[in-house]
Amino acid sequence: MWMKNFSQACENNKKPILEILKIVLKEPGEVLEIGSGSGQHALYFGEHLPHLNWQPTELPAGISALRDNLSVAPLENILMPRVLDVCQYPWPISSVASIFTANTLHIMAWPDVRHFFKGVGRVLNPHGLLCVYGPFRYSGNYTSESNAYFDRWLKERNPESGIRNFEDVNFLAQEQGLELLHDYSMPANNQLLIWELRH
């Protein structure tokens, strides 16, 4: 199926991510996906996790392509995509059971990452889960040489982007009452971090 804004990375990582989501998102509920891009994750997870209602979102510039892609193979549990800019409050979702995002924090500027976690703290239900997929540094160190190259490429393209330090991101999460439950090592030198809102 031809898609606008097709992502090979999404195609490569969707199966490994699904195996973890099957474990951590067992209960029925609504999942807010932040930065849905082409909608490949939404379509794949929506099909394989029918007990979840999946709410795709995207920035204004990308919402049209996302809507077009999702309309090709509509699923009842994939909700109508909404515009969501993490820096603009209030978010269009007032409360949600879980939140998922993939390959977004290293694209956002750091102030936007701060807004991301503030927004999560406002809309995530108590004991809800935040699932974040992507590359991270630990104590300032890259997990692979390829991630170091990737980070340099990101910064050359946009100096405000870059692979985030896990400790910095976890601090923002803790400020919102989130406690890290799991840090899964994933293929291609990525991580899947799972936090739970404890209040």
C-alpha distance (Angstrom), angle and dihedral (degrees) to the residues before:
residue distance angle dihedral
M1 . . .
W2 3.81 . .
M3 3.81 113.4 .
K4 3.77 135.7 -172.8
N5 3.84 113.1 -116.8
F6 3.82 90.2 11.2
S7 3.82 111.9 -167.2
Q8 3.79 120.0 -151.9
A9 3.81 88.3 -166.8
C10 3.82 90.2 59.9
E11 3.77 90.1 49.0
N12 3.80 90.9 51.1
N13 3.81 98.3 45.8
K14 3.80 104.0 36.5
K15 3.81 96.4 89.1
P16 3.84 96.8 49.2
I17 3.81 90.4 45.6
L18 3.81 91.3 49.3
E19 3.81 91.5 55.1
I20 3.82 89.7 58.6
L21 3.81 95.1 41.9
K22 3.81 89.0 54.1
I23 3.80 87.2 60.2
V24 3.80 101.1 42.4
L25 3.83 102.1 33.0
K26 3.79 100.1 52.3
E27 3.81 98.2 133.4
P28 3.83 122.6 80.2
G29 3.79 113.7 -105.2
E30 3.78 146.4 107.9
V31 3.79 122.4 -64.9
L32 3.79 119.4 -157.4
E33 3.80 110.7 -150.1
I34 3.80 113.3 -159.0
G35 3.79 115.0 -154.6
S36 3.80 99.8 10.7
G37 3.82 93.6 178.2
S38 3.80 109.7 -178.4
G39 3.81 92.7 -1.0
Q40 3.82 93.4 -116.8
H41 3.80 92.5 130.1
A42 3.81 92.3 46.0
L43 3.80 92.4 51.8
Y44 3.80 94.4 45.5
F45 3.80 97.7 43.2
G46 3.80 91.9 40.9
E47 3.78 90.1 56.1
H48 3.80 96.1 45.5
L49 3.82 98.2 37.4
P50 3.82 101.9 47.8
H51 3.83 92.4 163.3
L52 3.82 89.5 67.9
N53 3.79 128.5 76.3
W54 3.80 105.9 -141.9
Q55 3.82 118.9 -148.9
P56 3.82 110.3 -163.5
T57 3.81 119.4 -160.5
E58 3.77 136.2 -180.0
L59 3.79 141.5 170.7
P60 3.81 116.1 -85.9
A61 3.81 92.7 -99.9
G62 3.79 92.4 57.6
I63 3.80 103.4 36.2
S64 3.83 96.5 90.9
A65 3.81 94.5 55.2
L66 3.81 90.5 44.8
R67 3.81 92.1 52.4
D68 3.80 91.8 48.1
N69 3.80 93.3 50.7
L70 3.80 94.6 47.5
S71 3.81 91.8 48.2
V72 3.81 91.4 61.5
A73 3.81 93.3 67.4
P74 3.81 106.0 19.2
L75 3.80 118.9 -166.1
E76 3.79 124.2 -168.9
N77 3.80 92.8 -130.1
I78 3.82 94.6 52.6
L79 3.79 107.3 87.5
M80 3.79 126.5 -146.0
P81 3.83 108.0 -77.0
R82 3.78 116.3 -106.8
V83 3.77 133.5 -157.3
L84 3.80 111.2 -109.4
D85 3.79 127.1 174.4
V86 3.81 108.6 -178.5
C87 3.81 90.3 -145.4
Q88 3.80 94.8 57.7
Y89 3.80 118.4 79.9
P90 2.91 137.6 -121.5
W91 3.78 97.2 39.4
P92 3.84 114.1 -137.1
I93 3.84 89.5 -111.7
S94 3.81 115.5 68.2
S95 3.81 97.4 -168.6
V96 3.78 136.7 0.1
A97 3.80 138.8 176.9
S98 3.83 96.8 -133.2
I99 3.80 140.7 4.8
F100 3.81 127.7 -149.0
T101 3.78 130.4 -173.7
A102 3.80 132.1 168.1
N103 3.79 130.2 -163.0
T104 3.78 95.0 -11.6
L105 3.81 109.8 107.5
H106 3.82 93.7 65.9
I107 3.82 90.0 50.0
M108 3.83 95.2 49.9
A109 3.79 121.9 79.4
W110 3.80 112.3 -110.1
P111 3.84 94.0 -105.0
D112 3.82 87.2 55.0
V113 3.81 90.1 52.3
R114 3.81 87.6 55.3
H115 3.81 89.8 51.2
F116 3.81 89.3 48.1
F117 3.80 92.5 59.2
K118 3.81 93.4 42.1
G119 3.79 89.1 53.7
V120 3.80 91.6 47.4
G121 3.79 89.3 52.9
R122 3.81 90.4 53.5
V123 3.82 100.2 48.5
L124 3.81 106.8 28.2
N125 3.80 113.9 100.7
P126 3.83 119.2 -123.7
H127 3.82 108.9 -79.7
G128 3.80 88.8 13.2
L129 3.80 119.2 143.2
L130 3.78 130.7 -119.9
C131 3.82 113.3 -157.1
V132 3.82 116.8 -167.5
Y133 3.80 122.6 -177.8
G134 3.79 124.9 -167.9
P135 3.81 146.3 78.1
F136 3.80 121.2 -50.4
R137 3.79 139.2 179.9
Y138 3.79 121.0 -131.4
S139 3.82 118.8 -145.3
G140 3.78 85.7 -14.5
N141 3.81 93.3 -55.8
Y142 3.80 125.7 120.2
T143 3.78 118.4 -125.8
S144 3.83 90.5 -135.8
E145 3.79 141.9 8.3
S146 3.80 89.4 -113.8
N147 3.81 89.8 59.2
A148 3.80 89.7 52.1
Y149 3.82 89.7 53.7
F150 3.80 90.2 45.4
D151 3.81 91.2 52.0
R152 3.79 91.8 51.5
W153 3.80 89.5 49.7
L154 3.82 91.1 50.6
K155 3.81 92.4 50.3
E156 3.81 92.4 47.5
R157 3.79 88.9 54.1
N158 3.81 94.5 42.4
P159 3.83 120.9 0.6
E160 3.83 90.7 -154.2
S161 3.80 93.3 60.3
G162 3.80 127.6 71.8
I163 3.79 145.4 123.7
R164 3.80 107.6 -58.8
N165 3.77 127.4 -129.2
F166 3.80 109.5 -111.6
E167 3.81 92.9 -138.4
D168 3.82 91.8 55.0
V169 3.80 92.5 48.3
N170 3.80 92.5 45.7
F171 3.81 89.7 51.8
L172 3.82 90.2 56.2
A173 3.80 89.0 48.6
Q174 3.80 92.4 50.4
E175 3.81 90.2 50.7
Q176 3.82 86.9 62.5
G177 3.80 94.4 48.5
L178 3.80 94.9 -98.9
E179 3.79 119.4 144.8
L180 3.81 121.6 -160.4
L181 3.80 111.2 -116.5
H182 3.81 101.8 171.4
D183 3.78 140.7 7.3
Y184 3.80 106.6 -165.0
S185 3.79 120.2 -167.3
M186 3.79 108.0 -135.2
P187 3.82 135.4 -169.0
A188 3.81 120.4 -77.3
N189 3.83 92.7 31.0
N190 3.79 96.1 -66.9
Q191 3.79 132.6 131.8
L192 3.79 134.8 -143.4
L193 3.80 109.0 -148.0
I194 3.80 119.8 -164.5
W195 3.81 120.8 -163.9
E196 3.82 128.7 179.3
L197 3.79 123.8 -149.0
R198 3.79 103.6 -126.2
H199 3.84 100.6 -166.9
